[in-house]
Amino acid sequence: MTADTGKRQIIKAMAVIRRPRDGALLVSESADPLFQRPLGGHVEFGEYALDTVRREFREEIGQELTGVQLLGVLENIFGWRGGTEHEVVFIFAAAFASAAAYEVQEQRILDNPDRRVLWRPADAVSPPLYPAGLPELIAARLS
Protein backbone atom coordinates (compact mmCIF):
# COMPACT_ATOMS: atom_id res chain seq x y z
CA MET A 1 0.00 0.00 0.00
CA THR A 2 1.31 3.44 -0.80
CA ALA A 3 1.04 6.01 1.97
CA ASP A 4 -0.20 8.74 -0.35
CA THR A 5 -3.12 6.84 -1.92
CA GLY A 6 -4.33 4.31 0.68
CA LYS A 7 -4.89 1.82 -2.15
CA ARG A 8 -3.58 -1.73 -2.36
CA GLN A 9 -3.87 -4.55 -4.87
CA ILE A 10 -3.65 -8.07 -3.48
CA ILE A 11 -3.52 -11.51 -5.07
CA LYS A 12 -4.48 -14.33 -2.71
CA ALA A 13 -5.05 -18.06 -2.91
CA MET A 14 -7.31 -19.97 -0.50
CA ALA A 15 -8.47 -23.55 -0.20
CA VAL A 16 -11.95 -24.71 0.76
CA ILE A 17 -11.80 -27.86 2.85
CA ARG A 18 -15.01 -29.53 3.95
CA ARG A 19 -15.09 -32.13 6.69
CA PRO A 20 -16.46 -35.33 5.12
CA ARG A 21 -18.71 -36.37 8.04
CA ASP A 22 -20.75 -33.15 8.29
CA GLY A 23 -19.72 -30.72 5.53
CA ALA A 24 -18.22 -28.21 8.00
CA LEU A 25 -15.84 -25.72 6.40
CA LEU A 26 -12.30 -25.17 7.72
CA VAL A 27 -11.85 -21.46 8.38
CA SER A 28 -9.54 -19.04 10.09
CA GLU A 29 -11.14 -16.44 12.30
CA SER A 30 -10.21 -12.79 12.71
CA ALA A 31 -11.52 -10.86 15.68
CA ASP A 32 -11.39 -7.17 14.74
CA PRO A 33 -13.87 -7.11 13.08
CA LEU A 34 -15.13 -10.68 13.54
CA PHE A 35 -15.17 -12.65 10.28
CA GLN A 36 -14.07 -16.01 8.91
CA ARG A 37 -12.32 -17.10 5.74
CA PRO A 38 -10.74 -20.23 4.28
CA LEU A 39 -7.04 -20.73 4.95
CA GLY A 40 -4.59 -19.36 2.46
CA GLY A 41 -2.67 -16.18 1.87
CA HIS A 42 -0.81 -13.85 -0.43
CA VAL A 43 0.61 -15.14 -3.68
CA GLU A 44 4.28 -14.21 -3.70
CA PHE A 45 5.80 -12.73 -6.87
CA GLY A 46 6.77 -15.58 -9.19
CA GLU A 47 4.67 -18.14 -7.29
CA TYR A 48 1.67 -19.91 -8.79
CA ALA A 49 -1.57 -19.74 -6.80
CA LEU A 50 -1.65 -23.55 -6.55
CA ASP A 51 1.78 -23.51 -4.92
CA THR A 52 0.61 -20.75 -2.57
CA VAL A 53 -2.22 -22.79 -1.04
CA ARG A 54 0.07 -25.76 -0.50
CA ARG A 55 2.74 -23.54 1.12
CA GLU A 56 0.24 -21.64 3.28
CA PHE A 57 -1.29 -24.83 4.72
CA ARG A 58 2.17 -26.09 5.67
CA GLU A 59 3.07 -22.73 7.26
CA GLU A 60 -0.28 -22.08 8.96
CA ILE A 61 -1.26 -25.49 10.33
CA GLY A 62 1.48 -27.93 9.31
CA GLN A 63 -0.76 -29.94 6.96
CA GLU A 64 -0.33 -31.25 3.43
CA LEU A 65 -3.13 -31.08 0.86
CA THR A 66 -4.32 -33.50 -1.77
CA GLY A 67 -6.82 -33.29 -4.64
CA VAL A 68 -6.34 -29.54 -5.06
CA GLN A 69 -8.57 -28.16 -7.86
CA LEU A 70 -9.46 -24.61 -8.87
CA LEU A 71 -13.09 -23.75 -8.04
CA GLY A 72 -13.02 -20.20 -9.34
CA VAL A 73 -11.62 -16.71 -8.97
CA LEU A 74 -13.27 -13.95 -6.93
CA GLU A 75 -12.53 -10.24 -7.21
CA ASN A 76 -13.49 -7.68 -4.60
CA ILE A 77 -12.92 -3.99 -3.98
CA PHE A 78 -13.64 -2.88 -0.42
CA GLY A 79 -12.75 -0.39 2.28
CA TRP A 80 -10.37 -1.63 4.98
CA ARG A 81 -8.86 0.31 7.86
CA GLY A 82 -9.08 3.69 6.17
CA GLY A 83 -7.91 2.56 2.76
CA THR A 84 -9.21 0.71 -0.28
CA GLU A 85 -8.26 -2.86 -1.07
CA HIS A 86 -8.61 -4.57 -4.43
CA GLU A 87 -8.16 -8.30 -4.09
CA VAL A 88 -8.18 -11.14 -6.57
CA VAL A 89 -8.59 -14.50 -4.85
CA PHE A 90 -8.00 -17.90 -6.42
CA ILE A 91 -10.34 -20.34 -4.63
CA PHE A 92 -9.38 -24.01 -4.63
CA ALA A 93 -11.14 -27.10 -3.29
CA ALA A 94 -8.83 -29.52 -1.49
CA ALA A 95 -8.65 -32.33 1.03
CA PHE A 96 -6.21 -33.10 3.80
CA ALA A 97 -3.59 -35.72 3.00
CA SER A 98 -3.95 -37.01 6.58
CA ALA A 99 -7.38 -38.17 7.77
CA ALA A 100 -6.35 -37.27 11.34
CA ALA A 101 -6.34 -33.56 10.38
CA TYR A 102 -10.16 -33.64 10.17
CA GLU A 103 -10.35 -34.52 13.89
CA VAL A 104 -8.55 -31.40 15.15
CA GLN A 105 -11.41 -29.20 16.39
CA GLU A 106 -9.53 -25.92 16.78
CA GLN A 107 -5.93 -24.73 16.70
CA ARG A 108 -3.84 -21.56 16.59
CA ILE A 109 -2.21 -20.58 13.31
CA LEU A 110 1.47 -21.47 13.62
CA ASP A 111 2.82 -18.31 11.99
CA ASN A 112 0.15 -16.02 13.54
CA PRO A 113 -0.93 -17.33 16.97
CA ASP A 114 -3.41 -14.45 17.45
CA ARG A 115 -5.67 -16.15 14.89
CA ARG A 116 -7.33 -19.53 15.21
CA VAL A 117 -8.53 -22.22 12.82
CA LEU A 118 -11.82 -24.02 13.43
CA TRP A 119 -14.63 -25.88 11.70
CA ARG A 120 -17.54 -23.66 10.64
CA PRO A 121 -20.86 -25.58 10.58
CA ALA A 122 -22.16 -26.10 7.05
CA ASP A 123 -25.35 -24.14 7.81
CA ALA A 124 -23.67 -21.19 9.59
CA VAL A 125 -24.64 -17.70 8.45
CA SER A 126 -22.64 -15.77 11.04
CA PRO A 127 -20.00 -14.46 11.42
CA PRO A 128 -19.54 -13.25 7.84
CA LEU A 129 -17.61 -15.56 5.50
CA TYR A 130 -15.18 -13.84 3.15
CA PRO A 131 -14.17 -13.21 0.46
CA ALA A 132 -17.47 -11.84 -0.82
CA GLY A 133 -19.06 -14.32 -3.22
CA LEU A 134 -17.52 -17.38 -1.54
CA PRO A 135 -20.74 -18.90 -0.17
CA GLU A 136 -22.33 -18.67 -3.63
CA LEU A 137 -19.25 -20.21 -5.30
CA ILE A 138 -19.25 -23.10 -2.82
CA ALA A 139 -22.99 -23.66 -3.32
CA ALA A 140 -22.65 -23.65 -7.11
CA ARG A 141 -19.55 -25.83 -7.35
CA LEU A 142 -19.51 -28.14 -4.30
CA SER A 143 -23.18 -28.92 -3.65
SULMO-V231440 format. One record per backbone hydrogen bond with DSSP energy under -0.5 kcal/mol. NH is the residue of the N-H (numbers start at 0). CO is the residue of the C=O. Records with the same first field share a line. If there is no record, write none. Layout:
NH = CO / CO
This chain:
1 = 6
4 = 1
5 = 1
7 = 83
9 = 85
11 = 87
12 = 40
13 = 89
14 = 38
15 = 91
16 = 14
18 = 23
21 = 18
22 = 18
24 = 119
25 = 16
26 = 117
27 = 36
28 = 115
29 = 34
31 = 32
33 = 30
34 = 29
35 = 127
36 = 27
37 = 129
38 = 14
40 = 12
42 = 10
43 = 41
46 = 43
51 = 47
52 = 48
53 = 49
54 = 50
55 = 51
56 = 52
57 = 53
58 = 54
59 = 55
60 = 56
61 = 56 / 57
62 = 56
65 = 94
68 = 92
70 = 90
71 = 90
73 = 88
75 = 86
77 = 84
79 = 82
82 = 79
83 = 5
84 = 77
85 = 7
86 = 75
87 = 9
88 = 73
89 = 11 / 87
90 = 71 / 88
91 = 13 / 89
92 = 68
93 = 15
94 = 65
96 = 63
98 = 96
100 = 97
101 = 98
102 = 99
103 = 100
104 = 102
106 = 116
108 = 111 / 114
109 = 59
111 = 108
114 = 111
115 = 28
116 = 106
117 = 26
118 = 104
119 = 24 / 117
120 = 118
123 = 120
129 = 35 / 127
133 = 130
136 = 132
137 = 133
138 = 134
139 = 135
140 = 136
141 = 137
142 = 138
